[in-house]
């Protein structure tokens, strides 16, 4: 399977800046390859039904520990973006919560919702094995409201969690790209 994936990489003439090596770590190379694969699937879906435009969102937490997080968000965002570009797919959307998606939800559910949420990006660890990990913090906040993770979609639908009020750099970057792609799709010529 790994060999087949490497073979396919050689089918497309890529600029050197897109290749895994000295300037692209293995992990970000993995995100690059995932974005390329997702772009190919999206293009196939688009070709099968050209009446409806197709976009693709590739999600991956920034993760890491506070000591390894510096630059990790940017590296993953760029790697995913480059993967979409390598496939010439302009409706790809990186979704890279920093340090992880629980931070976005904690912003909405903490004691002072939506206040100073950008600090969560630097104060939380992306490591699930750290003391007081983000997942545990989210479960505690949900249990205080007699809720669970399974209730999150309903909480968004009811407006208990309002994504429009979340103001965090990683969320804002995702939202801006999502809005940009959505506008492209709406203005698409017939």
Secondary structure, 3 states (H helix, E strand, C coil): CHHHHHHHHCCCCCCHHHCCECCECHHHHHHHHHHHHHHHHHHHHHHHCCCCCCCEEEECCCCCCCCCCCCHHHHHHHHHHHHHHHCCCCCEEEECCCCCHHHHHHHHHCCCCCCCCHHHHHHCCCCCCCCCCHHHHHHHHHHHCCCCHHHHHHHHHCCCCCHHHCCCHHHHHHHHHHHHHHHHHHCCCC
